[in-house]
Amino acid sequence: MAQTLARVVRQAVEQVEALTGREAEGVTSTRRREDGWLVEVEVVETRRIPDTADLLAIYEVELDDEGELTGYRRSRRYQRGRADDD
């Protein structure tokens, strides 16, 4: 059964939260691939005071066409509010 984008995003967020034990902040990108989906999920890795000093991370989540997790990895880690260098 083909997955809708909304369902794929929900599944990716749920998987990251279950695997990392951290709450997702949001989804930064989604890409359809030949064999499924690649979703980037942003999470707070370390909360700090003030919250502008929080450490965030982007996790790349790979899902197959059925929405099943096939892999994930942390691709970036950065401080909240810092601009990308790229």
PDB file of N, CA, C and O in Angstrom:
ATOM      1  N   MET A   1       0.840  -1.180   0.000  1.00  0.00           N
ATOM      2  CA  MET A   1       0.000   0.000   0.000  1.00  0.00           C
ATOM      3  C   MET A   1       0.888   1.248   0.000  1.00  0.00           C
ATOM      4  O   MET A   1       1.788   1.376   0.830  1.00  0.00           O
ATOM      5  N   ALA A   2       0.633   2.141  -0.914  1.00  0.00           N
ATOM      6  CA  ALA A   2       1.407   3.385  -0.989  1.00  0.00           C
ATOM      7  C   ALA A   2       1.068   4.270   0.210  1.00  0.00           C
ATOM      8  O   ALA A   2      -0.086   4.365   0.627  1.00  0.00           O
ATOM      9  N   GLN A   3       2.092   4.909   0.746  1.00  0.00           N
ATOM     10  CA  GLN A   3       1.940   5.766   1.918  1.00  0.00           C
ATOM     11  C   GLN A   3       1.764   7.221   1.488  1.00  0.00           C
ATOM     12  O   GLN A   3       2.373   7.663   0.514  1.00  0.00           O
ATOM     13  N   THR A   4       0.932   7.960   2.213  1.00  0.00           N
ATOM     14  CA  THR A   4       0.828   9.392   1.981  1.00  0.00           C
ATOM     15  C   THR A   4       2.004  10.075   2.659  1.00  0.00           C
ATOM     16  O   THR A   4       2.596   9.524   3.587  1.00  0.00           O
ATOM     17  N   LEU A   5       2.341  11.264   2.201  1.00  0.00           N
ATOM     18  CA  LEU A   5       3.446  12.008   2.797  1.00  0.00           C
ATOM     19  C   LEU A   5       3.203  12.259   4.280  1.00  0.00           C
ATOM     20  O   LEU A   5       4.120  12.119   5.089  1.00  0.00           O
ATOM     21  N   ALA A   6       1.985  12.628   4.644  1.00  0.00           N
ATOM     22  CA  ALA A   6       1.670  12.892   6.055  1.00  0.00           C
ATOM     23  C   ALA A   6       1.908  11.648   6.914  1.00  0.00           C
ATOM     24  O   ALA A   6       2.436  11.754   8.021  1.00  0.00           O
ATOM     25  N   ARG A   7       1.529  10.490   6.420  1.00  0.00           N
ATOM     26  CA  ARG A   7       1.719   9.243   7.179  1.00  0.00           C
ATOM     27  C   ARG A   7       3.206   8.905   7.298  1.00  0.00           C
ATOM     28  O   ARG A   7       3.667   8.482   8.358  1.00  0.00           O
ATOM     29  N   VAL A   8       3.945   9.090   6.218  1.00  0.00           N
ATOM     30  CA  VAL A   8       5.387   8.820   6.240  1.00  0.00           C
ATOM     31  C   VAL A   8       6.072   9.710   7.271  1.00  0.00           C
ATOM     32  O   VAL A   8       6.914   9.242   8.038  1.00  0.00           O
ATOM     33  N   VAL A   9       5.710  10.996   7.290  1.00  0.00           N
ATOM     34  CA  VAL A   9       6.302  11.933   8.248  1.00  0.00           C
ATOM     35  C   VAL A   9       5.978  11.506   9.677  1.00  0.00           C
ATOM     36  O   VAL A   9       6.869  11.485  10.526  1.00  0.00           O
ATOM     37  N   ARG A  10       4.738  11.169   9.953  1.00  0.00           N
ATOM     38  CA  ARG A  10       4.351  10.713  11.304  1.00  0.00           C
ATOM     39  C   ARG A  10       5.152   9.485  11.716  1.00  0.00           C
ATOM     40  O   ARG A  10       5.629   9.397  12.847  1.00  0.00           O
ATOM     41  N   GLN A  11       5.295   8.541  10.795  1.00  0.00           N
ATOM     42  CA  GLN A  11       6.038   7.322  11.113  1.00  0.00           C
ATOM     43  C   GLN A  11       7.511   7.619  11.386  1.00  0.00           C
ATOM     44  O   GLN A  11       8.107   7.036  12.292  1.00  0.00           O
ATOM     45  N   ALA A  12       8.093   8.515  10.610  1.00  0.00           N
ATOM     46  CA  ALA A  12       9.494   8.880  10.826  1.00  0.00           C
ATOM     47  C   ALA A  12       9.681   9.528  12.192  1.00  0.00           C
ATOM     48  O   ALA A  12      10.617   9.194  12.919  1.00  0.00           O
ATOM     49  N   VAL A  13       8.796  10.452  12.538  1.00  0.00           N
ATOM     50  CA  VAL A  13       8.876  11.135  13.842  1.00  0.00           C
ATOM     51  C   VAL A  13       8.728  10.127  14.974  1.00  0.00           C
ATOM     52  O   VAL A  13       9.495  10.157  15.936  1.00  0.00           O
ATOM     53  N   GLU A  14       7.750   9.237  14.867  1.00  0.00           N
ATOM     54  CA  GLU A  14       7.534   8.226  15.905  1.00  0.00           C
ATOM     55  C   GLU A  14       8.762   7.332  16.071  1.00  0.00           C
ATOM     56  O   GLU A  14       9.142   6.999  17.194  1.00  0.00           O
ATOM     57  N   GLN A  15       9.383   6.946  14.958  1.00  0.00           N
ATOM     58  CA  GLN A  15      10.557   6.073  15.017  1.00  0.00           C
ATOM     59  C   GLN A  15      11.731   6.778  15.692  1.00  0.00           C
ATOM     60  O   GLN A  15      12.407   6.187  16.534  1.00  0.00           O
ATOM     61  N   VAL A  16      11.977   8.038  15.327  1.00  0.00           N
ATOM     62  CA  VAL A  16      13.087   8.776  15.946  1.00  0.00           C
ATOM     63  C   VAL A  16      12.856   8.935  17.442  1.00  0.00           C
ATOM     64  O   VAL A  16      13.774   8.739  18.238  1.00  0.00           O
ATOM     65  N   GLU A  17      11.635   9.289  17.826  1.00  0.00           N
ATOM     66  CA  GLU A  17      11.340   9.449  19.255  1.00  0.00           C
ATOM     67  C   GLU A  17      11.523   8.135  20.010  1.00  0.00           C
ATOM     68  O   GLU A  17      12.062   8.130  21.117  1.00  0.00           O
ATOM     69  N   ALA A  18      11.082   7.025  19.427  1.00  0.00           N
ATOM     70  CA  ALA A  18      11.222   5.726  20.078  1.00  0.00           C
ATOM     71  C   ALA A  18      12.686   5.300  20.181  1.00  0.00           C
ATOM     72  O   ALA A  18      13.099   4.752  21.202  1.00  0.00           O
ATOM     73  N   LEU A  19      13.458   5.544  19.150  1.00  0.00           N
ATOM     74  CA  LEU A  19      14.848   5.096  19.125  1.00  0.00           C
ATOM     75  C   LEU A  19      15.779   5.973  19.948  1.00  0.00           C
ATOM     76  O   LEU A  19      16.736   5.473  20.539  1.00  0.00           O
ATOM     77  N   THR A  20      15.511   7.276  19.995  1.00  0.00           N
ATOM     78  CA  THR A  20      16.414   8.195  20.704  1.00  0.00           C
ATOM     79  C   THR A  20      15.933   8.534  22.105  1.00  0.00           C
ATOM     80  O   THR A  20      16.729   8.944  22.950  1.00  0.00           O
ATOM     81  N   GLY A  21      14.636   8.366  22.364  1.00  0.00           N
ATOM     82  CA  GLY A  21      14.080   8.763  23.650  1.00  0.00           C
ATOM     83  C   GLY A  21      13.931  10.272  23.783  1.00  0.00           C
ATOM     84  O   GLY A  21      13.739  10.792  24.882  1.00  0.00           O
ATOM     85  N   ARG A  22      14.020  10.966  22.660  1.00  0.00           N
ATOM     86  CA  ARG A  22      13.917  12.428  22.664  1.00  0.00           C
ATOM     87  C   ARG A  22      12.732  12.862  21.816  1.00  0.00           C
ATOM     88  O   ARG A  22      12.339  12.177  20.872  1.00  0.00           O
ATOM     89  N   GLU A  23      12.168  14.017  22.171  1.00  0.00           N
ATOM     90  CA  GLU A  23      11.002  14.534  21.463  1.00  0.00           C
ATOM     91  C   GLU A  23      11.424  15.268  20.194  1.00  0.00           C
ATOM     92  O   GLU A  23      12.376  16.047  20.202  1.00  0.00           O
ATOM     93  N   ALA A  24      10.715  15.013  19.122  1.00  0.00           N
ATOM     94  CA  ALA A  24      10.995  15.686  17.856  1.00  0.00           C
ATOM     95  C   ALA A  24      10.491  17.121  17.910  1.00  0.00           C
ATOM     96  O   ALA A  24       9.419  17.399  18.447  1.00  0.00           O
ATOM     97  N   GLU A  25      11.281  18.027  17.345  1.00  0.00           N
ATOM     98  CA  GLU A  25      10.898  19.436  17.216  1.00  0.00           C
ATOM     99  C   GLU A  25      10.110  19.646  15.931  1.00  0.00           C
ATOM    100  O   GLU A  25       9.189  20.462  15.885  1.00  0.00           O
ATOM    101  N   GLY A  26      10.474  18.909  14.895  1.00  0.00           N
ATOM    102  CA  GLY A  26       9.819  19.068  13.605  1.00  0.00           C
ATOM    103  C   GLY A  26      10.535  18.278  12.536  1.00  0.00           C
ATOM    104  O   GLY A  26      11.511  17.575  12.797  1.00  0.00           O
ATOM    105  N   VAL A  27      10.028  18.412  11.332  1.00  0.00           N
ATOM    106  CA  VAL A  27      10.599  17.750  10.168  1.00  0.00           C
ATOM    107  C   VAL A  27      11.182  18.829   9.276  1.00  0.00           C
ATOM    108  O   VAL A  27      10.498  19.798   8.948  1.00  0.00           O
ATOM    109  N   THR A  28      12.434  18.673   8.879  1.00  0.00           N
ATOM    110  CA  THR A  28      13.092  19.704   8.081  1.00  0.00           C
ATOM    111  C   THR A  28      13.061  19.402   6.592  1.00  0.00           C
ATOM    112  O   THR A  28      13.178  20.320   5.780  1.00  0.00           O
ATOM    113  N   SER A  29      12.904  18.128   6.211  1.00  0.00           N
ATOM    114  CA  SER A  29      12.778  17.810   4.788  1.00  0.00           C
ATOM    115  C   SER A  29      12.257  16.394   4.602  1.00  0.00           C
ATOM    116  O   SER A  29      12.372  15.544   5.484  1.00  0.00           O
ATOM    117  N   THR A  30      11.686  16.170   3.440  1.00  0.00           N
ATOM    118  CA  THR A  30      11.253  14.831   3.017  1.00  0.00           C
ATOM    119  C   THR A  30      11.632  14.671   1.556  1.00  0.00           C
ATOM    120  O   THR A  30      11.555  15.615   0.770  1.00  0.00           O
ATOM    121  N   ARG A  31      12.041  13.467   1.206  1.00  0.00           N
ATOM    122  CA  ARG A  31      12.369  13.166  -0.184  1.00  0.00           C
ATOM    123  C   ARG A  31      11.870  11.787  -0.541  1.00  0.00           C
ATOM    124  O   ARG A  31      12.093  10.821   0.188  1.00  0.00           O
ATOM    125  N   ARG A  32      11.195  11.703  -1.667  1.00  0.00           N
ATOM    126  CA  ARG A  32      10.774  10.420  -2.207  1.00  0.00           C
ATOM    127  C   ARG A  32      11.961   9.821  -2.929  1.00  0.00           C
ATOM    128  O   ARG A  32      12.643  10.501  -3.695  1.00  0.00           O
ATOM    129  N   ARG A  33      12.205   8.540  -2.682  1.00  0.00           N
ATOM    130  CA  ARG A  33      13.282   7.837  -3.363  1.00  0.00           C
ATOM    131  C   ARG A  33      12.695   6.635  -4.075  1.00  0.00           C
ATOM    132  O   ARG A  33      11.539   6.274  -3.855  1.00  0.00           O
ATOM    133  N   GLU A  34      13.490   6.021  -4.925  1.00  0.00           N
ATOM    134  CA  GLU A  34      13.019   4.849  -5.673  1.00  0.00           C
ATOM    135  C   GLU A  34      12.470   3.765  -4.767  1.00  0.00           C
ATOM    136  O   GLU A  34      11.447   3.147  -5.061  1.00  0.00           O
ATOM    137  N   ASP A  35      13.167   3.541  -3.655  1.00  0.00           N
ATOM    138  CA  ASP A  35      12.822   2.433  -2.770  1.00  0.00           C
ATOM    139  C   ASP A  35      12.121   2.869  -1.491  1.00  0.00           C
ATOM    140  O   ASP A  35      11.989   2.070  -0.564  1.00  0.00           O
ATOM    141  N   GLY A  36      11.666   4.131  -1.418  1.00  0.00           N
ATOM    142  CA  GLY A  36      10.969   4.579  -0.211  1.00  0.00           C
ATOM    143  C   GLY A  36      11.113   6.067   0.005  1.00  0.00           C
ATOM    144  O   GLY A  36      10.963   6.864  -0.921  1.00  0.00           O
ATOM    145  N   TRP A  37      11.409   6.436   1.260  1.00  0.00           N
ATOM    146  CA  TRP A  37      11.447   7.831   1.659  1.00  0.00           C
ATOM    147  C   TRP A  37      12.673   8.133   2.507  1.00  0.00           C
ATOM    148  O   TRP A  37      13.188   7.262   3.208  1.00  0.00           O
ATOM    149  N   LEU A  38      13.136   9.383   2.434  1.00  0.00           N
ATOM    150  CA  LEU A  38      14.164   9.888   3.329  1.00  0.00           C
ATOM    151  C   LEU A  38      13.581  11.114   4.016  1.00  0.00           C
ATOM    152  O   LEU A  38      13.213  12.084   3.354  1.00  0.00           O
ATOM    153  N   VAL A  39      13.497  11.074   5.338  1.00  0.00           N
ATOM    154  CA  VAL A  39      12.897  12.164   6.117  1.00  0.00           C
ATOM    155  C   VAL A  39      13.941  12.657   7.117  1.00  0.00           C
ATOM    156  O   VAL A  39      14.579  11.857   7.801  1.00  0.00           O
ATOM    157  N   GLU A  40      14.111  13.971   7.198  1.00  0.00           N
ATOM    158  CA  GLU A  40      15.023  14.558   8.185  1.00  0.00           C
ATOM    159  C   GLU A  40      14.194  15.116   9.336  1.00  0.00           C
ATOM    160  O   GLU A  40      13.334  15.975   9.144  1.00  0.00           O
ATOM    161  N   VAL A  41      14.472  14.612  10.536  1.00  0.00           N
ATOM    162  CA  VAL A  41      13.725  14.986  11.736  1.00  0.00           C
ATOM    163  C   VAL A  41      14.662  15.723  12.685  1.00  0.00           C
ATOM    164  O   VAL A  41      15.768  15.260  12.960  1.00  0.00           O
ATOM    165  N   GLU A  42      14.212  16.878  13.185  1.00  0.00           N
ATOM    166  CA  GLU A  42      14.993  17.681  14.124  1.00  0.00           C
ATOM    167  C   GLU A  42      14.551  17.365  15.550  1.00  0.00           C
ATOM    168  O   GLU A  42      13.356  17.354  15.846  1.00  0.00           O
ATOM    169  N   VAL A  43      15.519  17.109  16.432  1.00  0.00           N
ATOM    170  CA  VAL A  43      15.220  16.830  17.841  1.00  0.00           C
ATOM    171  C   VAL A  43      16.117  17.680  18.734  1.00  0.00           C
ATOM    172  O   VAL A  43      17.197  18.108  18.328  1.00  0.00           O
ATOM    173  N   VAL A  44      15.649  17.916  19.963  1.00  0.00           N
ATOM    174  CA  VAL A  44      16.477  18.577  20.971  1.00  0.00           C
ATOM    175  C   VAL A  44      17.281  17.486  21.662  1.00  0.00           C
ATOM    176  O   VAL A  44      16.712  16.598  22.298  1.00  0.00           O
ATOM    177  N   GLU A  45      18.588  17.548  21.542  1.00  0.00           N
ATOM    178  CA  GLU A  45      19.449  16.556  22.184  1.00  0.00           C
ATOM    179  C   GLU A  45      19.757  16.947  23.619  1.00  0.00           C
ATOM    180  O   GLU A  45      19.802  16.088  24.499  1.00  0.00           O
ATOM    181  N   THR A  46      19.969  18.245  23.867  1.00  0.00           N
ATOM    182  CA  THR A  46      20.270  18.730  25.201  1.00  0.00           C
ATOM    183  C   THR A  46      19.561  20.055  25.415  1.00  0.00           C
ATOM    184  O   THR A  46      19.763  21.004  24.657  1.00  0.00           O
ATOM    185  N   ARG A  47      18.726  20.119  26.451  1.00  0.00           N
ATOM    186  CA  ARG A  47      18.046  21.374  26.785  1.00  0.00           C
ATOM    187  C   ARG A  47      18.944  22.187  27.703  1.00  0.00           C
ATOM    188  O   ARG A  47      19.582  21.651  28.609  1.00  0.00           O
ATOM    189  N   ARG A  48      18.982  23.500  27.451  1.00  0.00           N
ATOM    190  CA  ARG A  48      19.798  24.401  28.255  1.00  0.00           C
ATOM    191  C   ARG A  48      19.015  25.669  28.555  1.00  0.00           C
ATOM    192  O   ARG A  48      17.983  25.941  27.942  1.00  0.00           O
ATOM    193  N   ILE A  49      19.523  26.435  29.504  1.00  0.00           N
ATOM    194  CA  ILE A  49      18.934  27.732  29.840  1.00  0.00           C
ATOM    195  C   ILE A  49      19.978  28.779  29.507  1.00  0.00           C
ATOM    196  O   ILE A  49      21.094  28.708  30.020  1.00  0.00           O
ATOM    197  N   PRO A  50      19.655  29.742  28.670  1.00  0.00           N
ATOM    198  CA  PRO A  50      18.397  29.938  27.954  1.00  0.00           C
ATOM    199  C   PRO A  50      18.245  28.903  26.835  1.00  0.00           C
ATOM    200  O   PRO A  50      19.215  28.256  26.440  1.00  0.00           O
ATOM    201  N   ASP A  51      17.005  28.755  26.326  1.00  0.00           N
ATOM    202  CA  ASP A  51      16.769  27.727  25.312  1.00  0.00           C
ATOM    203  C   ASP A  51      17.499  27.996  24.001  1.00  0.00           C
ATOM    204  O   ASP A  51      17.612  27.098  23.167  1.00  0.00           O
ATOM    205  N   THR A  52      17.990  29.207  23.808  1.00  0.00           N
ATOM    206  CA  THR A  52      18.790  29.483  22.609  1.00  0.00           C
ATOM    207  C   THR A  52      20.116  28.735  22.634  1.00  0.00           C
ATOM    208  O   THR A  52      20.808  28.662  21.618  1.00  0.00           O
ATOM    209  N   ALA A  53      20.471  28.184  23.776  1.00  0.00           N
ATOM    210  CA  ALA A  53      21.699  27.395  23.901  1.00  0.00           C
ATOM    211  C   ALA A  53      21.440  25.885  23.762  1.00  0.00           C
ATOM    212  O   ALA A  53      22.373  25.089  23.874  1.00  0.00           O
ATOM    213  N   ASP A  54      20.183  25.486  23.521  1.00  0.00           N
ATOM    214  CA  ASP A  54      19.863  24.068  23.319  1.00  0.00           C
ATOM    215  C   ASP A  54      20.721  23.473  22.213  1.00  0.00           C
ATOM    216  O   ASP A  54      21.066  24.157  21.250  1.00  0.00           O
ATOM    217  N   LEU A  55      21.064  22.196  22.354  1.00  0.00           N
ATOM    218  CA  LEU A  55      21.733  21.467  21.275  1.00  0.00           C
ATOM    219  C   LEU A  55      20.686  20.666  20.515  1.00  0.00           C
ATOM    220  O   LEU A  55      19.953  19.869  21.100  1.00  0.00           O
ATOM    221  N   LEU A  56      20.624  20.884  19.217  1.00  0.00           N
ATOM    222  CA  LEU A  56      19.671  20.205  18.343  1.00  0.00           C
ATOM    223  C   LEU A  56      20.419  19.236  17.444  1.00  0.00           C
ATOM    224  O   LEU A  56      21.633  19.340  17.270  1.00  0.00           O
ATOM    225  N   ALA A  57      19.684  18.297  16.877  1.00  0.00           N
ATOM    226  CA  ALA A  57      20.274  17.356  15.931  1.00  0.00           C
ATOM    227  C   ALA A  57      19.269  17.073  14.823  1.00  0.00           C
ATOM    228  O   ALA A  57      18.055  17.137  15.021  1.00  0.00           O
ATOM    229  N   ILE A  58      19.809  16.761  13.658  1.00  0.00           N
ATOM    230  CA  ILE A  58      18.996  16.297  12.535  1.00  0.00           C
ATOM    231  C   ILE A  58      19.269  14.811  12.367  1.00  0.00           C
ATOM    232  O   ILE A  58      20.420  14.388  12.257  1.00  0.00           O
ATOM    233  N   TYR A  59      18.203  14.023  12.348  1.00  0.00           N
ATOM    234  CA  TYR A  59      18.293  12.592  12.085  1.00  0.00           C
ATOM    235  C   TYR A  59      17.711  12.312  10.712  1.00  0.00           C
ATOM    236  O   TYR A  59      16.602  12.747  10.401  1.00  0.00           O
ATOM    237  N   GLU A  60      18.460  11.585   9.888  1.00  0.00           N
ATOM    238  CA  GLU A  60      17.972  11.127   8.601  1.00  0.00           C
ATOM    239  C   GLU A  60      17.325   9.763   8.815  1.00  0.00           C
ATOM    240  O   GLU A  60      17.968   8.825   9.286  1.00  0.00           O
ATOM    241  N   VAL A  61      16.051   9.667   8.465  1.00  0.00           N
ATOM    242  CA  VAL A  61      15.289   8.440   8.666  1.00  0.00           C
ATOM    243  C   VAL A  61      14.928   7.870   7.301  1.00  0.00           C
ATOM    244  O   VAL A  61      14.330   8.557   6.472  1.00  0.00           O
ATOM    245  N   GLU A  62      15.291   6.616   7.070  1.00  0.00           N
ATOM    246  CA  GLU A  62      14.969   5.941   5.819  1.00  0.00           C
ATOM    247  C   GLU A  62      13.801   4.995   6.060  1.00  0.00           C
ATOM    248  O   GLU A  62      13.836   4.163   6.967  1.00  0.00           O
ATOM    249  N   LEU A  63      12.764   5.137   5.232  1.00  0.00           N
ATOM    250  CA  LEU A  63      11.587   4.283   5.314  1.00  0.00           C
ATOM    251  C   LEU A  63      11.354   3.637   3.953  1.00  0.00           C
ATOM    252  O   LEU A  63      11.601   4.254   2.917  1.00  0.00           O
ATOM    253  N   ASP A  64      10.879   2.398   3.957  1.00  0.00           N
ATOM    254  CA  ASP A  64      10.558   1.753   2.686  1.00  0.00           C
ATOM    255  C   ASP A  64       9.176   2.212   2.209  1.00  0.00           C
ATOM    256  O   ASP A  64       8.542   3.052   2.847  1.00  0.00           O
ATOM    257  N   ASP A  65       8.722   1.661   1.096  1.00  0.00           N
ATOM    258  CA  ASP A  65       7.429   2.059   0.534  1.00  0.00           C
ATOM    259  C   ASP A  65       6.251   1.776   1.458  1.00  0.00           C
ATOM    260  O   ASP A  65       5.198   2.402   1.336  1.00  0.00           O
ATOM    261  N   GLU A  66       6.426   0.839   2.375  1.00  0.00           N
ATOM    262  CA  GLU A  66       5.357   0.504   3.320  1.00  0.00           C
ATOM    263  C   GLU A  66       5.427   1.347   4.589  1.00  0.00           C
ATOM    264  O   GLU A  66       4.578   1.212   5.471  1.00  0.00           O
ATOM    265  N   GLY A  67       6.429   2.213   4.687  1.00  0.00           N
ATOM    266  CA  GLY A  67       6.577   3.061   5.867  1.00  0.00           C
ATOM    267  C   GLY A  67       7.360   2.412   6.989  1.00  0.00           C
ATOM    268  O   GLY A  67       7.380   2.918   8.111  1.00  0.00           O
ATOM    269  N   GLU A  68       8.014   1.279   6.689  1.00  0.00           N
ATOM    270  CA  GLU A  68       8.820   0.585   7.695  1.00  0.00           C
ATOM    271  C   GLU A  68      10.230   1.169   7.720  1.00  0.00           C
ATOM    272  O   GLU A  68      10.810   1.469   6.677  1.00  0.00           O
ATOM    273  N   LEU A  69      10.765   1.325   8.915  1.00  0.00           N
ATOM    274  CA  LEU A  69      12.107   1.850   9.094  1.00  0.00           C
ATOM    275  C   LEU A  69      13.139   0.889   8.499  1.00  0.00           C
ATOM    276  O   LEU A  69      13.127  -0.309   8.784  1.00  0.00           O
ATOM    277  N   THR A  70      14.031   1.434   7.668  1.00  0.00           N
ATOM    278  CA  THR A  70      15.118   0.625   7.118  1.00  0.00           C
ATOM    279  C   THR A  70      16.480   1.142   7.583  1.00  0.00           C
ATOM    280  O   THR A  70      17.488   0.455   7.420  1.00  0.00           O
ATOM    281  N   GLY A  71      16.520   2.345   8.160  1.00  0.00           N
ATOM    282  CA  GLY A  71      17.765   2.877   8.679  1.00  0.00           C
ATOM    283  C   GLY A  71      17.582   4.296   9.193  1.00  0.00           C
ATOM    284  O   GLY A  71      16.638   4.994   8.823  1.00  0.00           O
ATOM    285  N   TYR A  72      18.512   4.708  10.060  1.00  0.00           N
ATOM    286  CA  TYR A  72      18.522   6.094  10.521  1.00  0.00           C
ATOM    287  C   TYR A  72      19.914   6.433  11.007  1.00  0.00           C
ATOM    288  O   TYR A  72      20.693   5.559  11.387  1.00  0.00           O
ATOM    289  N   ARG A  73      20.213   7.737  10.986  1.00  0.00           N
ATOM    290  CA  ARG A  73      21.508   8.195  11.493  1.00  0.00           C
ATOM    291  C   ARG A  73      21.408   9.673  11.841  1.00  0.00           C
ATOM    292  O   ARG A  73      20.607  10.406  11.261  1.00  0.00           O
ATOM    293  N   ARG A  74      22.228  10.102  12.792  1.00  0.00           N
ATOM    294  CA  ARG A  74      22.312  11.522  13.110  1.00  0.00           C
ATOM    295  C   ARG A  74      23.258  12.150  12.096  1.00  0.00           C
ATOM    296  O   ARG A  74      24.416  11.747  11.992  1.00  0.00           O
ATOM    297  N   SER A  75      22.771  13.130  11.350  1.00  0.00           N
ATOM    298  CA  SER A  75      23.588  13.723  10.296  1.00  0.00           C
ATOM    299  C   SER A  75      24.192  15.063  10.703  1.00  0.00           C
ATOM    300  O   SER A  75      25.206  15.480  10.145  1.00  0.00           O
ATOM    301  N   ARG A  76      23.578  15.740  11.670  1.00  0.00           N
ATOM    302  CA  ARG A  76      24.085  17.051  12.114  1.00  0.00           C
ATOM    303  C   ARG A  76      23.771  17.257  13.569  1.00  0.00           C
ATOM    304  O   ARG A  76      22.802  16.708  14.094  1.00  0.00           O
ATOM    305  N   ARG A  77      24.595  18.053  14.222  1.00  0.00           N
ATOM    306  CA  ARG A  77      24.343  18.489  15.591  1.00  0.00           C
ATOM    307  C   ARG A  77      24.770  19.944  15.675  1.00  0.00           C
ATOM    308  O   ARG A  77      25.847  20.300  15.196  1.00  0.00           O
ATOM    309  N   TYR A  78      23.934  20.798  16.280  1.00  0.00           N
ATOM    310  CA  TYR A  78      24.209  22.234  16.274  1.00  0.00           C
ATOM    311  C   TYR A  78      23.460  22.923  17.403  1.00  0.00           C
ATOM    312  O   TYR A  78      22.548  22.355  18.004  1.00  0.00           O
ATOM    313  N   GLN A  79      23.858  24.145  17.676  1.00  0.00           N
ATOM    314  CA  GLN A  79      23.214  24.950  18.712  1.00  0.00           C
ATOM    315  C   GLN A  79      22.025  25.694  18.105  1.00  0.00           C
ATOM    316  O   GLN A  79      22.114  26.222  16.996  1.00  0.00           O
ATOM    317  N   ARG A  80      20.914  25.733  18.837  1.00  0.00           N
ATOM    318  CA  ARG A  80      19.716  26.424  18.369  1.00  0.00           C
ATOM    319  C   ARG A  80      20.055  27.887  18.029  1.00  0.00           C
ATOM    320  O   ARG A  80      20.805  28.544  18.751  1.00  0.00           O
ATOM    321  N   GLY A  81      19.503  28.371  16.941  1.00  0.00           N
ATOM    322  CA  GLY A  81      19.678  29.760  16.574  1.00  0.00           C
ATOM    323  C   GLY A  81      20.931  30.068  15.777  1.00  0.00           C
ATOM    324  O   GLY A  81      21.115  31.201  15.333  1.00  0.00           O
ATOM    325  N   ARG A  82      21.781  29.098  15.590  1.00  0.00           N
ATOM    326  CA  ARG A  82      22.989  29.318  14.783  1.00  0.00           C
ATOM    327  C   ARG A  82      22.661  29.107  13.316  1.00  0.00           C
ATOM    328  O   ARG A  82      22.006  28.130  12.952  1.00  0.00           O
ATOM    329  N   ALA A  83      23.106  30.000  12.500  1.00  0.00           N
ATOM    330  CA  ALA A  83      22.872  29.904  11.061  1.00  0.00           C
ATOM    331  C   ALA A  83      23.732  28.813  10.450  1.00  0.00           C
ATOM    332  O   ALA A  83      24.834  28.538  10.923  1.00  0.00           O
ATOM    333  N   ASP A  84      23.218  28.191   9.393  1.00  0.00           N
ATOM    334  CA  ASP A  84      24.009  27.203   8.668  1.00  0.00           C
ATOM    335  C   ASP A  84      25.205  27.858   8.030  1.00  0.00           C
ATOM    336  O   ASP A  84      25.125  28.987   7.547  1.00  0.00           O
ATOM    337  N   ASP A  85      26.318  27.147   8.027  1.00  0.00           N
ATOM    338  CA  ASP A  85      27.523  27.641   7.376  1.00  0.00           C
ATOM    339  C   ASP A  85      27.549  27.327   5.895  1.00  0.00           C
ATOM    340  O   ASP A  85      28.308  27.938   5.143  1.00  0.00           O
ATOM    341  N   ASP A  86      26.697  26.346   5.451  1.00  0.00           N
ATOM    342  CA  ASP A  86      26.741  25.963   4.046  1.00  0.00           C
ATOM    343  C   ASP A  86      25.920  26.878   3.210  1.00  0.00           C
ATOM    344  O   ASP A  86      25.843  26.702   1.994  1.00  0.00           O
TER     345      ASP A  86
END
